[in-house]
Amino acid sequence: MNALSRTGAPIWRWGQLLGFNLYWWLAVSEQLIWPLGLLLALHLLCSPTPWRDLRLLPLALLGCALDYGLMVLGLFEFDDGFPSWLALLWLGFALTLAHGLDWLANLPRWQQAVLGGLGGAGSYLIGAKLDAVHLGSEIGGWGIGDGGIILLLIWSFLLPLLVRLRVMLWR
């Protein structure tokens, strides 16, 4: 058992959740791979369940497949095709579902849906403001409002699904 896990689960969970916010910011605003890889390695070194965490890789693959599909459909576009930083962001998010956001599993599905719709769509809209992703009428005929509503609907279904899959993968 490592030092962080001995100091208490709440400290680890809060630290991991705050760390993911830094991770998200680095991924979306800087789009550099090495700090993300470093933070993922730090997570695995400090996690009370590093081997169990690796079971969450399918969640990251699911997220990447979804985003790739939405990119092909023209909902959003990236400057250089599907970015590596987005794949790493999905991996970080999958790990966060098991630690900093593990409390979501205790919420009713409708609350997970509301949080997913607002948080998921909001993340992409903020990413668009930071020029990490392009949403708008110049891409595939979607307007930023249309894209935001579509992302809200997708994430309203996606977050409860990811939470349920995370619970199943962690058994």
TORKOL-4160 file (C-alpha; in steps of 0.2 Angstrom, whole numbers, padded with zeros to 4 digits, m for minus):
171
<pt num="1" X="0000" Y="0000" Z="0000"/>
<pt num="2" X="0007" Y="0017" Z="m0005"/>
<pt num="3" X="0009" Y="0032" Z="0006"/>
<pt num="4" X="m0006" Y="0042" Z="m0001"/>
<pt num="5" X="m0018" Y="0027" Z="0001"/>
<pt num="6" X="m0013" Y="0025" Z="0019"/>
<pt num="7" X="m0017" Y="0044" Z="0023"/>
<pt num="8" X="m0036" Y="0041" Z="0019"/>
<pt num="9" X="m0047" Y="0038" Z="0004"/>
<pt num="10" X="m0055" Y="0056" Z="0005"/>
<pt num="11" X="m0038" Y="0064" Z="0003"/>
<pt num="12" X="m0034" Y="0053" Z="m0012"/>
<pt num="13" X="m0051" Y="0056" Z="m0020"/>
<pt num="14" X="m0050" Y="0075" Z="m0019"/>
<pt num="15" X="m0032" Y="0075" Z="m0024"/>
<pt num="16" X="m0036" Y="0064" Z="m0039"/>
<pt num="17" X="m0051" Y="0075" Z="m0044"/>
<pt num="18" X="m0041" Y="0091" Z="m0043"/>
<pt num="19" X="m0027" Y="0083" Z="m0052"/>
<pt num="20" X="m0039" Y="0078" Z="m0066"/>
<pt num="21" X="m0044" Y="0097" Z="m0068"/>
<pt num="22" X="m0026" Y="0101" Z="m0070"/>
<pt num="23" X="m0024" Y="0086" Z="m0082"/>
<pt num="24" X="m0040" Y="0092" Z="m0092"/>
<pt num="25" X="m0033" Y="0110" Z="m0093"/>
<pt num="26" X="m0016" Y="0104" Z="m0099"/>
<pt num="27" X="m0024" Y="0093" Z="m0112"/>
<pt num="28" X="m0036" Y="0106" Z="m0119"/>
<pt num="29" X="m0026" Y="0122" Z="m0118"/>
<pt num="30" X="m0008" Y="0116" Z="m0121"/>
<pt num="31" X="m0011" Y="0099" Z="m0130"/>
<pt num="32" X="0006" Y="0092" Z="m0125"/>
<pt num="33" X="0008" Y="0074" Z="m0123"/>
<pt num="34" X="0023" Y="0073" Z="m0111"/>
<pt num="35" X="0014" Y="0081" Z="m0096"/>
<pt num="36" X="m0001" Y="0070" Z="m0098"/>
<pt num="37" X="0010" Y="0055" Z="m0098"/>
<pt num="38" X="0019" Y="0061" Z="m0083"/>
<pt num="39" X="0002" Y="0064" Z="m0074"/>
<pt num="40" X="m0005" Y="0047" Z="m0079"/>
<pt num="41" X="0011" Y="0038" Z="m0072"/>
<pt num="42" X="0010" Y="0048" Z="m0056"/>
<pt num="43" X="m0008" Y="0043" Z="m0055"/>
<pt num="44" X="m0003" Y="0024" Z="m0056"/>
<pt num="45" X="0011" Y="0027" Z="m0044"/>
<pt num="46" X="0000" Y="0035" Z="m0031"/>
<pt num="47" X="m0016" Y="0025" Z="m0034"/>
<pt num="48" X="m0022" Y="0013" Z="m0020"/>
<pt num="49" X="m0028" Y="0002" Z="m0035"/>
<pt num="50" X="m0016" Y="0003" Z="m0050"/>
<pt num="51" X="m0019" Y="m0014" Z="m0057"/>
<pt num="52" X="m0038" Y="m0012" Z="m0055"/>
<pt num="53" X="m0036" Y="0005" Z="m0064"/>
<pt num="54" X="m0030" Y="m0003" Z="m0079"/>
<pt num="55" X="m0046" Y="m0012" Z="m0081"/>
<pt num="56" X="m0054" Y="0005" Z="m0086"/>
<pt num="57" X="m0045" Y="0006" Z="m0103"/>
<pt num="58" X="m0061" Y="0000" Z="m0112"/>
<pt num="59" X="m0069" Y="0016" Z="m0106"/>
<pt num="60" X="m0056" Y="0027" Z="m0114"/>
<pt num="61" X="m0057" Y="0017" Z="m0130"/>
<pt num="62" X="m0076" Y="0019" Z="m0130"/>
<pt num="63" X="m0074" Y="0038" Z="m0128"/>
<pt num="64" X="m0061" Y="0039" Z="m0141"/>
<pt num="65" X="m0072" Y="0029" Z="m0153"/>
<pt num="66" X="m0087" Y="0040" Z="m0149"/>
<pt num="67" X="m0077" Y="0056" Z="m0152"/>
<pt num="68" X="m0069" Y="0049" Z="m0168"/>
<pt num="69" X="m0087" Y="0045" Z="m0174"/>
<pt num="70" X="m0093" Y="0062" Z="m0170"/>
<pt num="71" X="m0078" Y="0070" Z="m0179"/>
<pt num="72" X="m0082" Y="0059" Z="m0195"/>
<pt num="73" X="m0100" Y="0065" Z="m0194"/>
<pt num="74" X="m0094" Y="0083" Z="m0194"/>
<pt num="75" X="m0100" Y="0088" Z="m0177"/>
<pt num="76" X="m0082" Y="0094" Z="m0173"/>
<pt num="77" X="m0065" Y="0095" Z="m0181"/>
<pt num="78" X="m0047" Y="0096" Z="m0174"/>
<pt num="79" X="m0033" Y="0104" Z="m0183"/>
<pt num="80" X="m0023" Y="0089" Z="m0187"/>
<pt num="81" X="m0035" Y="0074" Z="m0187"/>
<pt num="82" X="m0039" Y="0065" Z="m0171"/>
<pt num="83" X="m0027" Y="0071" Z="m0158"/>
<pt num="84" X="m0016" Y="0060" Z="m0146"/>
<pt num="85" X="m0020" Y="0072" Z="m0132"/>
<pt num="86" X="m0039" Y="0068" Z="m0133"/>
<pt num="87" X="m0035" Y="0049" Z="m0132"/>
<pt num="88" X="m0025" Y="0053" Z="m0116"/>
<pt num="89" X="m0039" Y="0064" Z="m0109"/>
<pt num="90" X="m0051" Y="0050" Z="m0111"/>
<pt num="91" X="m0039" Y="0039" Z="m0101"/>
<pt num="92" X="m0038" Y="0051" Z="m0088"/>
<pt num="93" X="m0057" Y="0053" Z="m0087"/>
<pt num="94" X="m0059" Y="0035" Z="m0086"/>
<pt num="95" X="m0047" Y="0034" Z="m0071"/>
<pt num="96" X="m0056" Y="0049" Z="m0063"/>
<pt num="97" X="m0073" Y="0040" Z="m0064"/>
<pt num="98" X="m0065" Y="0027" Z="m0052"/>
<pt num="99" X="m0058" Y="0039" Z="m0040"/>
<pt num="100" X="m0062" Y="0057" Z="m0040"/>
<pt num="101" X="m0079" Y="0054" Z="m0047"/>
<pt num="102" X="m0083" Y="0038" Z="m0039"/>
<pt num="103" X="m0097" Y="0046" Z="m0030"/>
<pt num="104" X="m0107" Y="0047" Z="m0046"/>
<pt num="105" X="m0111" Y="0028" Z="m0044"/>
<pt num="106" X="m0122" Y="0032" Z="m0029"/>
<pt num="107" X="m0133" Y="0045" Z="m0038"/>
<pt num="108" X="m0149" Y="0040" Z="m0047"/>
<pt num="109" X="m0147" Y="0039" Z="m0066"/>
<pt num="110" X="m0157" Y="0055" Z="m0069"/>
<pt num="111" X="m0144" Y="0065" Z="m0059"/>
<pt num="112" X="m0130" Y="0056" Z="m0068"/>
<pt num="113" X="m0138" Y="0061" Z="m0084"/>
<pt num="114" X="m0140" Y="0080" Z="m0079"/>
<pt num="115" X="m0122" Y="0081" Z="m0073"/>
<pt num="116" X="m0116" Y="0072" Z="m0089"/>
<pt num="117" X="m0126" Y="0083" Z="m0101"/>
<pt num="118" X="m0120" Y="0099" Z="m0093"/>
<pt num="119" X="m0102" Y="0094" Z="m0089"/>
<pt num="120" X="m0099" Y="0084" Z="m0104"/>
<pt num="121" X="m0106" Y="0097" Z="m0117"/>
<pt num="122" X="m0099" Y="0111" Z="m0106"/>
<pt num="123" X="m0081" Y="0103" Z="m0108"/>
<pt num="124" X="m0082" Y="0103" Z="m0127"/>
<pt num="125" X="m0089" Y="0120" Z="m0128"/>
<pt num="126" X="m0075" Y="0127" Z="m0116"/>
<pt num="127" X="m0063" Y="0117" Z="m0127"/>
<pt num="128" X="m0070" Y="0126" Z="m0143"/>
<pt num="129" X="m0067" Y="0143" Z="m0134"/>
<pt num="130" X="m0049" Y="0137" Z="m0131"/>
<pt num="131" X="m0047" Y="0132" Z="m0150"/>
<pt num="132" X="m0044" Y="0114" Z="m0145"/>
<pt num="133" X="m0059" Y="0108" Z="m0155"/>
<pt num="134" X="m0069" Y="0117" Z="m0169"/>
<pt num="135" X="m0088" Y="0118" Z="m0167"/>
<pt num="136" X="m0099" Y="0128" Z="m0178"/>
<pt num="137" X="m0108" Y="0131" Z="m0194"/>
<pt num="138" X="m0092" Y="0130" Z="m0205"/>
<pt num="139" X="m0091" Y="0112" Z="m0200"/>
<pt num="140" X="m0103" Y="0099" Z="m0207"/>
<pt num="141" X="m0117" Y="0112" Z="m0207"/>
<pt num="142" X="m0119" Y="0111" Z="m0188"/>
<pt num="143" X="m0120" Y="0127" Z="m0178"/>
<pt num="144" X="m0112" Y="0129" Z="m0161"/>
<pt num="145" X="m0129" Y="0129" Z="m0153"/>
<pt num="146" X="m0134" Y="0113" Z="m0162"/>
<pt num="147" X="m0118" Y="0105" Z="m0158"/>
<pt num="148" X="m0120" Y="0110" Z="m0140"/>
<pt num="149" X="m0137" Y="0102" Z="m0139"/>
<pt num="150" X="m0132" Y="0086" Z="m0148"/>
<pt num="151" X="m0117" Y="0085" Z="m0135"/>
<pt num="152" X="m0129" Y="0088" Z="m0121"/>
<pt num="153" X="m0140" Y="0074" Z="m0127"/>
<pt num="154" X="m0125" Y="0062" Z="m0130"/>
<pt num="155" X="m0118" Y="0065" Z="m0113"/>
<pt num="156" X="m0134" Y="0064" Z="m0104"/>
<pt num="157" X="m0134" Y="0045" Z="m0110"/>
<pt num="158" X="m0115" Y="0043" Z="m0110"/>
<pt num="159" X="m0111" Y="0047" Z="m0092"/>
<pt num="160" X="m0123" Y="0035" Z="m0084"/>
<pt num="161" X="m0117" Y="0022" Z="m0096"/>
<pt num="162" X="m0099" Y="0025" Z="m0092"/>
<pt num="163" X="m0103" Y="0025" Z="m0073"/>
<pt num="164" X="m0112" Y="0008" Z="m0075"/>
<pt num="165" X="m0098" Y="0001" Z="m0085"/>
<pt num="166" X="m0085" Y="0007" Z="m0073"/>
<pt num="167" X="m0094" Y="m0002" Z="m0059"/>
<pt num="168" X="m0095" Y="m0018" Z="m0069"/>
<pt num="169" X="m0076" Y="m0017" Z="m0074"/>
<pt num="170" X="m0071" Y="m0014" Z="m0056"/>
<pt num="171" X="m0080" Y="m0030" Z="m0049"/>
